[in-house]
Amino acid sequence: MASLSPEDLIKQNVELASLPEIIVKLNQVVDDPFSTAQDISDIISEDPSLTARLLRIVNSPFYGFPSQIDTVSLAVTIVGTQQLRLLALASSTIRQFANLPNQFVTMETFWRHSFSVAVVARTIAAQAKQPDSEQYFIAGLLHDLGSLIIYSTIPTLATEAIAHARRKEIPLYRAERTVFGFDH
């Protein structure tokens, strides 16, 4: 499979290029100067998965609130519109891979890892006084998206790369380079 390229995998996953309706609606409301936090909350509430993820994030130790945040409108106010857009986009993107076999990764583990990396990336960027630390947050959030594309598009080769990494006791990205010629 020497002719395999990252571009080929992306072409096979073309649905990633289209934004889910909730993202379009959310962007319209957030961009409307007359919209309220309640308007935004109403849109978020249309998506149970996004609602649950938002509430889980605002109730995480990262935000450190002494009491439980249990309303979407309060969560929206806490997180802010920029962060909310990123969360909705990442949530929708990752949901596209919800049916991946657990032999590769559980989506909950993937999400937790991605969010942790995103928070650390943004924190480092802020400490280094980088002008737009949110870009680092996005990069951290989506840094392993290539893995999901690989797992869903070429699962046999992905399994081979994982086995190769374990057998040789090398990082997965090196095994991926050996097996496919590129890494996630």
VMD Tcl script that builds the backbone (N, CA, C; Angstrom):
set m [mol new atoms 552]
animate dup $m
set s [atomselect $m all]
$s set {name element resname resid chain x y z} {
  {N N MET 1 A 0.838 -1.184 0.000}
  {CA C MET 1 A 0.000 0.000 0.000}
  {C C MET 1 A 0.885 1.249 0.000}
  {N N ALA 2 A 1.909 1.244 -0.827}
  {CA C ALA 2 A 2.869 2.341 -0.875}
  {C C ALA 2 A 2.263 3.639 -1.399}
  {N N SER 3 A 1.173 3.550 -2.159}
  {CA C SER 3 A 0.589 4.762 -2.738}
  {C C SER 3 A -0.366 5.487 -1.788}
  {N N LEU 4 A -0.540 4.981 -0.599}
  {CA C LEU 4 A -1.430 5.598 0.384}
  {C C LEU 4 A -0.859 6.939 0.845}
  {N N SER 5 A -1.721 7.945 0.917}
  {CA C SER 5 A -1.275 9.252 1.398}
  {C C SER 5 A -2.304 9.818 2.371}
  {N N PRO 6 A -1.888 10.773 3.208}
  {CA C PRO 6 A -2.858 11.413 4.110}
  {C C PRO 6 A -4.012 12.053 3.332}
  {N N GLU 7 A -3.710 12.600 2.172}
  {CA C GLU 7 A -4.752 13.227 1.350}
  {C C GLU 7 A -5.811 12.214 0.937}
  {N N ASP 8 A -5.372 10.971 0.610}
  {CA C ASP 8 A -6.319 9.918 0.237}
  {C C ASP 8 A -7.280 9.620 1.384}
  {N N LEU 9 A -6.749 9.576 2.593}
  {CA C LEU 9 A -7.595 9.291 3.759}
  {C C LEU 9 A -8.613 10.401 3.980}
  {N N ILE 10 A -8.186 11.631 3.815}
  {CA C ILE 10 A -9.098 12.766 4.010}
  {C C ILE 10 A -10.185 12.755 2.947}
  {N N LYS 11 A -9.816 12.436 1.707}
  {CA C LYS 11 A -10.823 12.364 0.638}
  {C C LYS 11 A -11.875 11.305 0.953}
  {N N GLN 12 A -11.453 10.206 1.565}
  {CA C GLN 12 A -12.395 9.148 1.924}
  {C C GLN 12 A -13.278 9.560 3.096}
  {N N ASN 13 A -12.885 10.580 3.823}
  {CA C ASN 13 A -13.653 11.076 4.967}
  {C C ASN 13 A -14.193 12.466 4.673}
  {N N VAL 14 A -14.742 12.635 3.490}
  {CA C VAL 14 A -15.192 13.941 3.025}
  {C C VAL 14 A -16.265 14.556 3.915}
  {N N GLU 15 A -17.008 13.746 4.656}
  {CA C GLU 15 A -18.058 14.301 5.517}
  {C C GLU 15 A -17.496 15.227 6.581}
  {N N LEU 16 A -16.217 15.156 6.851}
  {CA C LEU 16 A -15.603 16.066 7.813}
  {C C LEU 16 A -15.656 17.511 7.322}
  {N N ALA 17 A -15.716 17.680 6.013}
  {CA C ALA 17 A -15.683 19.026 5.450}
  {C C ALA 17 A -17.001 19.783 5.637}
  {N N SER 18 A -18.097 19.071 5.865}
  {CA C SER 18 A -19.378 19.761 6.009}
  {C C SER 18 A -19.700 19.974 7.481}
  {N N LEU 19 A -20.069 21.197 7.808}
  {CA C LEU 19 A -20.383 21.527 9.193}
  {C C LEU 19 A -21.781 21.044 9.556}
  {N N PRO 20 A -21.931 20.428 10.718}
  {CA C PRO 20 A -23.263 20.037 11.169}
  {C C PRO 20 A -24.147 21.272 11.357}
  {N N GLU 21 A -25.449 21.075 11.229}
  {CA C GLU 21 A -26.407 22.177 11.307}
  {C C GLU 21 A -26.283 22.952 12.614}
  {N N ILE 22 A -26.015 22.259 13.716}
  {CA C ILE 22 A -25.936 22.954 15.009}
  {C C ILE 22 A -24.797 23.969 15.018}
  {N N ILE 23 A -23.700 23.666 14.342}
  {CA C ILE 23 A -22.563 24.592 14.288}
  {C C ILE 23 A -22.955 25.839 13.502}
  {N N VAL 24 A -23.643 25.635 12.396}
  {CA C VAL 24 A -24.086 26.762 11.576}
  {C C VAL 24 A -25.028 27.655 12.389}
  {N N LYS 25 A -25.999 27.030 13.065}
  {CA C LYS 25 A -26.950 27.797 13.892}
  {C C LYS 25 A -26.230 28.548 15.008}
  {N N LEU 26 A -25.326 27.846 15.676}
  {CA C LEU 26 A -24.593 28.452 16.784}
  {C C LEU 26 A -23.793 29.661 16.305}
  {N N ASN 27 A -23.103 29.516 15.189}
  {CA C ASN 27 A -22.321 30.635 14.656}
  {C C ASN 27 A -23.204 31.825 14.299}
  {N N GLN 28 A -24.375 31.551 13.736}
  {CA C GLN 28 A -25.288 32.643 13.382}
  {C C GLN 28 A -25.732 33.410 14.626}
  {N N VAL 29 A -26.090 32.672 15.668}
  {CA C VAL 29 A -26.571 33.326 16.891}
  {C C VAL 29 A -25.433 34.060 17.600}
  {N N VAL 30 A -24.267 33.439 17.672}
  {CA C VAL 30 A -23.127 34.079 18.335}
  {C C VAL 30 A -22.720 35.349 17.590}
  {N N ASP 31 A -22.797 35.326 16.270}
  {CA C ASP 31 A -22.425 36.498 15.470}
  {C C ASP 31 A -23.482 37.602 15.477}
  {N N ASP 32 A -24.671 37.286 15.936}
  {CA C ASP 32 A -25.753 38.271 15.985}
  {C C ASP 32 A -25.570 39.149 17.223}
  {N N PRO 33 A -25.337 40.449 17.046}
  {CA C PRO 33 A -25.090 41.316 18.206}
  {C C PRO 33 A -26.302 41.455 19.135}
  {N N PHE 34 A -27.467 41.058 18.672}
  {CA C PHE 34 A -28.672 41.176 19.494}
  {C C PHE 34 A -29.040 39.870 20.207}
  {N N SER 35 A -28.247 38.821 19.990}
  {CA C SER 35 A -28.566 37.549 20.647}
  {C C SER 35 A -28.138 37.585 22.110}
  {N N THR 36 A -28.770 36.735 22.888}
  {CA C THR 36 A -28.496 36.666 24.325}
  {C C THR 36 A -27.887 35.309 24.666}
  {N N ALA 37 A -27.415 35.192 25.895}
  {CA C ALA 37 A -26.901 33.903 26.370}
  {C C ALA 37 A -28.004 32.850 26.313}
  {N N GLN 38 A -29.239 33.258 26.541}
  {CA C GLN 38 A -30.359 32.312 26.483}
  {C C GLN 38 A -30.577 31.810 25.053}
  {N N ASP 39 A -30.422 32.683 24.062}
  {CA C ASP 39 A -30.547 32.261 22.658}
  {C C ASP 39 A -29.498 31.195 22.339}
  {N N ILE 40 A -28.288 31.435 22.804}
  {CA C ILE 40 A -27.199 30.480 22.579}
  {C C ILE 40 A -27.496 29.184 23.321}
  {N N SER 41 A -27.970 29.292 24.545}
  {CA C SER 41 A -28.313 28.113 25.352}
  {C C SER 41 A -29.385 27.273 24.682}
  {N N ASP 42 A -30.358 27.930 24.082}
  {CA C ASP 42 A -31.436 27.204 23.400}
  {C C ASP 42 A -30.887 26.338 22.269}
  {N N ILE 43 A -29.911 26.859 21.551}
  {CA C ILE 43 A -29.315 26.083 20.456}
  {C C ILE 43 A -28.485 24.932 21.005}
  {N N ILE 44 A -27.680 25.203 22.009}
  {CA C ILE 44 A -26.870 24.150 22.628}
  {C C ILE 44 A -27.775 23.040 23.154}
  {N N SER 45 A -28.890 23.405 23.740}
  {CA C SER 45 A -29.815 22.430 24.330}
  {C C SER 45 A -30.453 21.513 23.296}
  {N N GLU 46 A -30.396 21.872 22.026}
  {CA C GLU 46 A -30.910 21.001 20.967}
  {C C GLU 46 A -30.041 19.761 20.791}
  {N N ASP 47 A -28.817 19.810 21.292}
  {CA C ASP 47 A -27.870 18.711 21.119}
  {C C ASP 47 A -27.525 18.130 22.488}
  {N N PRO 48 A -28.157 17.003 22.863}
  {CA C PRO 48 A -27.927 16.432 24.198}
  {C C PRO 48 A -26.461 16.095 24.479}
  {N N SER 49 A -25.757 15.618 23.473}
  {CA C SER 49 A -24.353 15.265 23.663}
  {C C SER 49 A -23.510 16.504 23.956}
  {N N LEU 50 A -23.744 17.556 23.200}
  {CA C LEU 50 A -23.016 18.807 23.409}
  {C C LEU 50 A -23.375 19.418 24.757}
  {N N THR 51 A -24.637 19.353 25.126}
  {CA C THR 51 A -25.083 19.865 26.428}
  {C C THR 51 A -24.359 19.142 27.559}
  {N N ALA 52 A -24.332 17.815 27.485}
  {CA C ALA 52 A -23.667 17.021 28.526}
  {C C ALA 52 A -22.179 17.343 28.589}
  {N N ARG 53 A -21.556 17.457 27.436}
  {CA C ARG 53 A -20.119 17.748 27.396}
  {C C ARG 53 A -19.828 19.130 27.975}
  {N N LEU 54 A -20.648 20.116 27.632}
  {CA C LEU 54 A -20.474 21.473 28.156}
  {C C LEU 54 A -20.590 21.477 29.675}
  {N N LEU 55 A -21.613 20.832 30.200}
  {CA C LEU 55 A -21.798 20.795 31.656}
  {C C LEU 55 A -20.661 20.039 32.343}
  {N N ARG 56 A -20.187 18.975 31.712}
  {CA C ARG 56 A -19.068 18.222 32.290}
  {C C ARG 56 A -17.816 19.097 32.348}
  {N N ILE 57 A -17.581 19.869 31.304}
  {CA C ILE 57 A -16.390 20.725 31.262}
  {C C ILE 57 A -16.464 21.831 32.310}
  {N N VAL 58 A -17.600 22.531 32.402}
  {CA C VAL 58 A -17.671 23.630 33.381}
  {C C VAL 58 A -17.655 23.118 34.810}
  {N N ASN 59 A -17.987 21.851 35.007}
  {CA C ASN 59 A -17.934 21.278 36.348}
  {C C ASN 59 A -16.623 20.539 36.614}
  {N N SER 60 A -15.679 20.639 35.691}
  {CA C SER 60 A -14.382 19.984 35.870}
  {C C SER 60 A -13.512 20.807 36.818}
  {N N PRO 61 A -12.479 20.193 37.377}
  {CA C PRO 61 A -11.565 20.921 38.265}
  {C C PRO 61 A -10.908 22.126 37.592}
  {N N PHE 62 A -10.821 22.119 36.268}
  {CA C PHE 62 A -10.211 23.234 35.547}
  {C C PHE 62 A -10.893 24.556 35.886}
  {N N TYR 63 A -12.214 24.559 35.972}
  {CA C TYR 63 A -12.948 25.782 36.294}
  {C C TYR 63 A -13.049 26.005 37.800}
  {N N GLY 64 A -13.012 24.946 38.582}
  {CA C GLY 64 A -12.915 25.054 40.037}
  {C C GLY 64 A -14.061 25.725 40.764}
  {N N PHE 65 A -15.283 25.568 40.289}
  {CA C PHE 65 A -16.416 26.161 40.997}
  {C C PHE 65 A -16.759 25.332 42.229}
  {N N PRO 66 A -17.097 26.001 43.338}
  {CA C PRO 66 A -17.392 25.272 44.573}
  {C C PRO 66 A -18.723 24.513 44.525}
  {N N SER 67 A -19.630 24.938 43.643}
  {CA C SER 67 A -20.912 24.229 43.538}
  {C C SER 67 A -21.150 23.804 42.091}
  {N N GLN 68 A -22.050 22.857 41.939}
  {CA C GLN 68 A -22.366 22.281 40.638}
  {C C GLN 68 A -23.047 23.312 39.724}
  {N N ILE 69 A -22.563 23.433 38.502}
  {CA C ILE 69 A -23.220 24.259 37.481}
  {C C ILE 69 A -24.182 23.324 36.756}
  {N N ASP 70 A -25.486 23.611 36.837}
  {CA C ASP 70 A -26.445 22.662 36.274}
  {C C ASP 70 A -27.383 23.248 35.223}
  {N N THR 71 A -27.127 24.480 34.798}
  {CA C THR 71 A -27.945 25.044 33.724}
  {C C THR 71 A -27.062 25.389 32.534}
  {N N VAL 72 A -27.609 25.179 31.365}
  {CA C VAL 72 A -26.860 25.458 30.141}
  {C C VAL 72 A -26.569 26.951 30.022}
  {N N SER 73 A -27.530 27.786 30.395}
  {CA C SER 73 A -27.313 29.235 30.253}
  {C C SER 73 A -26.157 29.722 31.127}
  {N N LEU 74 A -26.049 29.212 32.341}
  {CA C LEU 74 A -24.930 29.590 33.204}
  {C C LEU 74 A -23.618 29.041 32.639}
  {N N ALA 75 A -23.652 27.806 32.142}
  {CA C ALA 75 A -22.455 27.208 31.547}
  {C C ALA 75 A -21.982 28.022 30.341}
  {N N VAL 76 A -22.927 28.484 29.523}
  {CA C VAL 76 A -22.590 29.306 28.355}
  {C C VAL 76 A -21.912 30.599 28.799}
  {N N THR 77 A -22.438 31.211 29.840}
  {CA C THR 77 A -21.868 32.453 30.358}
  {C C THR 77 A -20.450 32.225 30.879}
  {N N ILE 78 A -20.238 31.111 31.547}
  {CA C ILE 78 A -18.925 30.799 32.120}
  {C C ILE 78 A -17.902 30.526 31.021}
  {N N VAL 79 A -18.279 29.705 30.069}
  {CA C VAL 79 A -17.335 29.273 29.040}
  {C C VAL 79 A -17.038 30.387 28.038}
  {N N GLY 80 A -18.033 31.158 27.678}
  {CA C GLY 80 A -17.834 32.221 26.694}
  {C C GLY 80 A -18.070 31.731 25.278}
  {N N THR 81 A -18.345 32.658 24.396}
  {CA C THR 81 A -18.752 32.272 23.043}
  {C C THR 81 A -17.628 31.655 22.215}
  {N N GLN 82 A -16.419 32.172 22.335}
  {CA C GLN 82 A -15.306 31.617 21.550}
  {C C GLN 82 A -15.045 30.169 21.952}
  {N N GLN 83 A -14.963 29.930 23.245}
  {CA C GLN 83 A -14.720 28.582 23.748}
  {C C GLN 83 A -15.880 27.659 23.376}
  {N N LEU 84 A -17.081 28.182 23.414}
  {CA C LEU 84 A -18.266 27.406 23.080}
  {C C LEU 84 A -18.240 26.969 21.616}
  {N N ARG 85 A -17.847 27.865 20.740}
  {CA C ARG 85 A -17.728 27.506 19.318}
  {C C ARG 85 A -16.732 26.362 19.134}
  {N N LEU 86 A -15.595 26.481 19.802}
  {CA C LEU 86 A -14.564 25.449 19.688}
  {C C LEU 86 A -15.061 24.120 20.227}
  {N N LEU 87 A -15.728 24.171 21.356}
  {CA C LEU 87 A -16.270 22.963 21.966}
  {C C LEU 87 A -17.288 22.306 21.040}
  {N N ALA 88 A -18.184 23.095 20.477}
  {CA C ALA 88 A -19.213 22.558 19.579}
  {C C ALA 88 A -18.584 21.953 18.329}
  {N N LEU 89 A -17.597 22.639 17.775}
  {CA C LEU 89 A -16.930 22.137 16.579}
  {C C LEU 89 A -16.194 20.832 16.871}
  {N N ALA 90 A -15.442 20.806 17.957}
  {CA C ALA 90 A -14.700 19.597 18.316}
  {C C ALA 90 A -15.651 18.454 18.632}
  {N N SER 91 A -16.703 18.746 19.365}
  {CA C SER 91 A -17.681 17.724 19.729}
  {C C SER 91 A -18.328 17.124 18.487}
  {N N SER 92 A -18.708 17.969 17.552}
  {CA C SER 92 A -19.339 17.497 16.317}
  {C C SER 92 A -18.359 16.699 15.464}
  {N N THR 93 A -17.128 17.156 15.401}
  {CA C THR 93 A -16.114 16.460 14.617}
  {C C THR 93 A -15.833 15.090 15.204}
  {N N ILE 94 A -15.626 15.043 16.498}
  {CA C ILE 94 A -15.299 13.781 17.154}
  {C C ILE 94 A -16.479 12.815 17.092}
  {N N ARG 95 A -17.704 13.345 17.136}
  {CA C ARG 95 A -18.897 12.495 17.067}
  {C C ARG 95 A -18.959 11.712 15.757}
  {N N GLN 96 A -18.340 12.246 14.705}
  {CA C GLN 96 A -18.328 11.552 13.410}
  {C C GLN 96 A -17.668 10.174 13.532}
  {N N PHE 97 A -16.869 9.996 14.580}
  {CA C PHE 97 A -16.124 8.753 14.743}
  {C C PHE 97 A -16.654 7.905 15.895}
  {N N ALA 98 A -17.871 8.142 16.301}
  {CA C ALA 98 A -18.442 7.474 17.475}
  {C C ALA 98 A -18.514 5.958 17.327}
  {N N ASN 99 A -18.537 5.445 16.116}
  {CA C ASN 99 A -18.692 4.002 15.919}
  {C C ASN 99 A -17.370 3.262 15.749}
  {N N LEU 100 A -16.279 3.910 16.075}
  {CA C LEU 100 A -14.987 3.219 15.997}
  {C C LEU 100 A -14.952 2.082 17.011}
  {N N PRO 101 A -14.343 0.968 16.643}
  {CA C PRO 101 A -14.219 -0.126 17.614}
  {C C PRO 101 A -13.349 0.301 18.801}
  {N N ASN 102 A -13.706 -0.161 19.984}
  {CA C ASN 102 A -12.955 0.191 21.196}
  {C C ASN 102 A -11.537 -0.368 21.202}
  {N N GLN 103 A -11.218 -1.268 20.280}
  {CA C GLN 103 A -9.850 -1.791 20.219}
  {C C GLN 103 A -8.859 -0.665 19.919}
  {N N PHE 104 A -9.338 0.393 19.271}
  {CA C PHE 104 A -8.471 1.525 18.967}
  {C C PHE 104 A -8.495 2.542 20.101}
  {N N VAL 105 A -9.670 3.036 20.422}
  {CA C VAL 105 A -9.805 4.049 21.471}
  {C C VAL 105 A -11.286 4.216 21.785}
  {N N THR 106 A -11.589 4.479 23.056}
  {CA C THR 106 A -12.968 4.851 23.372}
  {C C THR 106 A -13.074 6.354 23.155}
  {N N MET 107 A -14.212 6.793 22.702}
  {CA C MET 107 A -14.363 8.219 22.418}
  {C C MET 107 A -14.271 9.050 23.697}
  {N N GLU 108 A -14.707 8.504 24.804}
  {CA C GLU 108 A -14.602 9.240 26.070}
  {C C GLU 108 A -13.134 9.468 26.429}
  {N N THR 109 A -12.319 8.438 26.276}
  {CA C THR 109 A -10.878 8.571 26.533}
  {C C THR 109 A -10.246 9.556 25.553}
  {N N PHE 110 A -10.627 9.443 24.292}
  {CA C PHE 110 A -10.092 10.349 23.278}
  {C C PHE 110 A -10.443 11.793 23.615}
  {N N TRP 111 A -11.712 12.024 23.965}
  {CA C TRP 111 A -12.175 13.377 24.280}
  {C C TRP 111 A -11.438 13.936 25.498}
  {N N ARG 112 A -11.332 13.122 26.538}
  {CA C ARG 112 A -10.663 13.577 27.762}
  {C C ARG 112 A -9.202 13.955 27.487}
  {N N HIS 113 A -8.515 13.090 26.751}
  {CA C HIS 113 A -7.115 13.358 26.402}
  {C C HIS 113 A -7.004 14.642 25.570}
  {N N SER 114 A -7.858 14.766 24.560}
  {CA C SER 114 A -7.811 15.942 23.682}
  {C C SER 114 A -8.080 17.225 24.452}
  {N N PHE 115 A -9.064 17.189 25.329}
  {CA C PHE 115 A -9.384 18.380 26.116}
  {C C PHE 115 A -8.230 18.731 27.057}
  {N N SER 116 A -7.622 17.729 27.670}
  {CA C SER 116 A -6.487 17.978 28.568}
  {C C SER 116 A -5.323 18.615 27.818}
  {N N VAL 117 A -5.012 18.076 26.651}
  {CA C VAL 117 A -3.931 18.642 25.837}
  {C C VAL 117 A -4.277 20.074 25.432}
  {N N ALA 118 A -5.538 20.315 25.082}
  {CA C ALA 118 A -5.971 21.659 24.680}
  {C C ALA 118 A -5.790 22.667 25.811}
  {N N VAL 119 A -6.181 22.284 27.010}
  {CA C VAL 119 A -6.054 23.181 28.165}
  {C C VAL 119 A -4.585 23.470 28.453}
  {N N VAL 120 A -3.758 22.437 28.415}
  {CA C VAL 120 A -2.325 22.624 28.664}
  {C C VAL 120 A -1.709 23.507 27.575}
  {N N ALA 121 A -2.068 23.270 26.321}
  {CA C ALA 121 A -1.528 24.078 25.220}
  {C C ALA 121 A -1.907 25.547 25.380}
  {N N ARG 122 A -3.158 25.795 25.733}
  {CA C ARG 122 A -3.601 27.182 25.915}
  {C C ARG 122 A -2.898 27.817 27.115}
  {N N THR 123 A -2.716 27.069 28.175}
  {CA C THR 123 A -2.050 27.587 29.370}
  {C C THR 123 A -0.596 27.946 29.070}
  {N N ILE 124 A 0.091 27.068 28.361}
  {CA C ILE 124 A 1.484 27.348 27.986}
  {C C ILE 124 A 1.546 28.587 27.093}
  {N N ALA 125 A 0.637 28.667 26.127}
  {CA C ALA 125 A 0.610 29.833 25.226}
  {C C ALA 125 A 0.354 31.118 26.004}
  {N N ALA 126 A -0.556 31.068 26.954}
  {CA C ALA 126 A -0.861 32.263 27.756}
  {C C ALA 126 A 0.347 32.650 28.612}
  {N N GLN 127 A 1.000 31.653 29.218}
  {CA C GLN 127 A 2.185 31.925 30.035}
  {C C GLN 127 A 3.323 32.502 29.193}
  {N N ALA 128 A 3.406 32.043 27.934}
  {CA C ALA 128 A 4.444 32.541 27.025}
  {C C ALA 128 A 4.020 33.840 26.347}
  {N N LYS 129 A 2.855 34.347 26.758}
  {CA C LYS 129 A 2.310 35.606 26.236}
  {C C LYS 129 A 2.134 35.592 24.715}
  {N N GLN 130 A 1.692 34.445 24.207}
  {CA C GLN 130 A 1.361 34.341 22.785}
  {C C GLN 130 A 0.073 35.119 22.526}
  {N N PRO 131 A -0.031 35.800 21.388}
  {CA C PRO 131 A -1.168 36.698 21.160}
  {C C PRO 131 A -2.537 36.022 21.113}
  {N N ASP 132 A -2.659 34.824 20.563}
  {CA C ASP 132 A -3.964 34.179 20.471}
  {C C ASP 132 A -3.878 32.769 21.034}
  {N N SER 133 A -4.012 32.656 22.344}
  {CA C SER 133 A -3.870 31.351 22.985}
  {C C SER 133 A -4.983 30.392 22.587}
  {N N GLU 134 A -6.106 30.895 22.053}
  {CA C GLU 134 A -7.197 30.014 21.619}
  {C C GLU 134 A -6.779 29.152 20.430}
  {N N GLN 135 A -5.885 29.654 19.589}
  {CA C GLN 135 A -5.386 28.840 18.476}
  {C C GLN 135 A -4.665 27.608 19.009}
  {N N TYR 136 A -3.965 27.775 20.105}
  {CA C TYR 136 A -3.258 26.655 20.715}
  {C C TYR 136 A -4.262 25.672 21.310}
  {N N PHE 137 A -5.340 26.204 21.855}
  {CA C PHE 137 A -6.400 25.356 22.386}
  {C C PHE 137 A -6.971 24.485 21.261}
  {N N ILE 138 A -7.264 25.088 20.123}
  {CA C ILE 138 A -7.803 24.338 18.981}
  {C C ILE 138 A -6.814 23.265 18.535}
  {N N ALA 139 A -5.549 23.641 18.426}
  {CA C ALA 139 A -4.526 22.680 18.006}
  {C C ALA 139 A -4.464 21.505 18.975}
  {N N GLY 140 A -4.509 21.790 20.265}
  {CA C GLY 140 A -4.495 20.717 21.252}
  {C C GLY 140 A -5.726 19.841 21.165}
  {N N LEU 141 A -6.868 20.467 20.956}
  {CA C LEU 141 A -8.127 19.732 20.891}
  {C C LEU 141 A -8.167 18.783 19.698}
  {N N LEU 142 A -7.598 19.200 18.593}
  {CA C LEU 142 A -7.693 18.406 17.363}
  {C C LEU 142 A -6.396 17.686 16.995}
  {N N HIS 143 A -5.404 17.684 17.887}
  {CA C HIS 143 A -4.089 17.153 17.528}
  {C C HIS 143 A -4.080 15.676 17.155}
  {N N ASP 144 A -5.009 14.895 17.651}
  {CA C ASP 144 A -5.043 13.465 17.336}
  {C C ASP 144 A -6.157 13.092 16.366}
  {N N LEU 145 A -6.765 14.059 15.730}
  {CA C LEU 145 A -7.851 13.780 14.789}
  {C C LEU 145 A -7.398 12.831 13.682}
  {N N GLY 146 A -6.152 12.953 13.269}
  {CA C GLY 146 A -5.613 12.052 12.247}
  {C C GLY 146 A -5.711 10.596 12.650}
  {N N SER 147 A -5.563 10.313 13.937}
  {CA C SER 147 A -5.700 8.931 14.415}
  {C C SER 147 A -7.093 8.393 14.128}
  {N N LEU 148 A -8.104 9.207 14.403}
  {CA C LEU 148 A -9.480 8.763 14.171}
  {C C LEU 148 A -9.723 8.500 12.688}
  {N N ILE 149 A -9.160 9.353 11.842}
  {CA C ILE 149 A -9.309 9.151 10.398}
  {C C ILE 149 A -8.635 7.848 9.983}
  {N N ILE 150 A -7.446 7.603 10.502}
  {CA C ILE 150 A -6.727 6.359 10.196}
  {C C ILE 150 A -7.521 5.153 10.690}
  {N N TYR 151 A -7.986 5.186 11.942}
  {CA C TYR 151 A -8.717 4.053 12.505}
  {C C TYR 151 A -9.985 3.744 11.720}
  {N N SER 152 A -10.663 4.788 11.245}
  {CA C SER 152 A -11.925 4.556 10.541}
  {C C SER 152 A -11.728 4.188 9.074}
  {N N THR 153 A -10.638 4.638 8.477}
  {CA C THR 153 A -10.439 4.438 7.043}
  {C C THR 153 A -9.615 3.193 6.722}
  {N N ILE 154 A -8.567 2.961 7.500}
  {CA C ILE 154 A -7.689 1.805 7.244}
  {C C ILE 154 A -7.468 1.021 8.541}
  {N N PRO 155 A -8.526 0.435 9.078}
  {CA C PRO 155 A -8.414 -0.228 10.381}
  {C C PRO 155 A -7.419 -1.391 10.412}
  {N N THR 156 A -7.286 -2.116 9.311}
  {CA C THR 156 A -6.345 -3.243 9.287}
  {C C THR 156 A -4.911 -2.744 9.428}
  {N N LEU 157 A -4.579 -1.697 8.686}
  {CA C LEU 157 A -3.231 -1.129 8.798}
  {C C LEU 157 A -3.028 -0.446 10.149}
  {N N ALA 158 A -4.080 0.148 10.686}
  {CA C ALA 158 A -3.979 0.773 12.011}
  {C C ALA 158 A -3.657 -0.288 13.061}
  {N N THR 159 A -4.329 -1.427 12.969}
  {CA C THR 159 A -4.065 -2.535 13.895}
  {C C THR 159 A -2.626 -3.006 13.751}
  {N N GLU 160 A -2.158 -3.076 12.513}
  {CA C GLU 160 A -0.771 -3.475 12.253}
  {C C GLU 160 A 0.212 -2.476 12.876}
  {N N ALA 161 A -0.068 -1.189 12.756}
  {CA C ALA 161 A 0.811 -0.162 13.329}
  {C C ALA 161 A 0.831 -0.249 14.855}
  {N N ILE 162 A -0.322 -0.457 15.463}
  {CA C ILE 162 A -0.396 -0.584 16.926}
  {C C ILE 162 A 0.399 -1.801 17.384}
  {N N ALA 163 A 0.224 -2.928 16.693}
  {CA C ALA 163 A 0.963 -4.149 17.043}
  {C C ALA 163 A 2.467 -3.937 16.864}
  {N N HIS 164 A 2.854 -3.261 15.795}
  {CA C HIS 164 A 4.271 -2.977 15.533}
  {C C HIS 164 A 4.863 -2.108 16.653}
  {N N ALA 165 A 4.117 -1.100 17.084}
  {CA C ALA 165 A 4.587 -0.218 18.167}
  {C C ALA 165 A 4.790 -1.007 19.457}
  {N N ARG 166 A 3.852 -1.880 19.763}
  {CA C ARG 166 A 3.971 -2.688 20.993}
  {C C ARG 166 A 5.129 -3.671 20.892}
  {N N ARG 167 A 5.219 -4.346 19.750}
  {CA C ARG 167 A 6.257 -5.357 19.553}
  {C C ARG 167 A 7.652 -4.735 19.628}
  {N N LYS 168 A 7.841 -3.600 19.004}
  {CA C LYS 168 A 9.153 -2.943 18.955}
  {C C LYS 168 A 9.376 -1.976 20.120}
  {N N GLU 169 A 8.320 -1.769 20.925}
  {CA C GLU 169 A 8.375 -0.829 22.048}
  {C C GLU 169 A 8.819 0.560 21.581}
  {N N ILE 170 A 8.115 1.028 20.561}
  {CA C ILE 170 A 8.387 2.352 19.999}
  {C C ILE 170 A 7.103 3.184 20.050}
  {N N PRO 171 A 7.231 4.510 19.955}
  {CA C PRO 171 A 6.022 5.343 19.926}
  {C C PRO 171 A 5.162 5.012 18.698}
  {N N LEU 172 A 3.860 5.174 18.851}
  {CA C LEU 172 A 2.925 4.848 17.772}
  {C C LEU 172 A 3.226 5.631 16.496}
  {N N TYR 173 A 3.589 6.903 16.626}
  {CA C TYR 173 A 3.835 7.691 15.410}
  {C C TYR 173 A 4.973 7.094 14.582}
  {N N ARG 174 A 5.983 6.515 15.244}
  {CA C ARG 174 A 7.085 5.886 14.498}
  {C C ARG 174 A 6.610 4.615 13.806}
  {N N ALA 175 A 5.774 3.855 14.496}
  {CA C ALA 175 A 5.219 2.641 13.884}
  {C C ALA 175 A 4.328 2.999 12.698}
  {N N GLU 176 A 3.556 4.075 12.831}
  {CA C GLU 176 A 2.703 4.518 11.722}
  {C C GLU 176 A 3.557 4.881 10.508}
  {N N ARG 177 A 4.659 5.543 10.739}
  {CA C ARG 177 A 5.540 5.921 9.628}
  {C C ARG 177 A 6.092 4.685 8.931}
  {N N THR 178 A 6.400 3.659 9.724}
  {CA C THR 178 A 6.907 2.414 9.148}
  {C C THR 178 A 5.823 1.716 8.328}
  {N N VAL 179 A 4.619 1.651 8.874}
  {CA C VAL 179 A 3.536 0.904 8.228}
  {C C VAL 179 A 2.894 1.671 7.077}
  {N N PHE 180 A 2.595 2.967 7.268}
  {CA C PHE 180 A 1.893 3.717 6.208}
  {C C PHE 180 A 2.785 4.692 5.454}
  {N N GLY 181 A 3.919 5.069 6.046}
  {CA C GLY 181 A 4.768 6.075 5.411}
  {C C GLY 181 A 4.502 7.486 5.907}
  {N N PHE 182 A 3.589 7.642 6.849}
  {CA C PHE 182 A 3.261 8.929 7.477}
  {C C PHE 182 A 2.639 8.622 8.831}
  {N N ASP 183 A 2.463 9.658 9.648}
  {CA C ASP 183 A 1.826 9.442 10.949}
  {C C ASP 183 A 0.622 10.361 11.108}
  {N N HIS 184 A -0.096 10.102 12.179}
  {CA C HIS 184 A -1.328 10.876 12.404}
  {C C HIS 184 A -1.046 12.301 12.767}
}
mol reanalyze $m
mol bondsrecalc $m
mol representation Tube
mol addrep $m
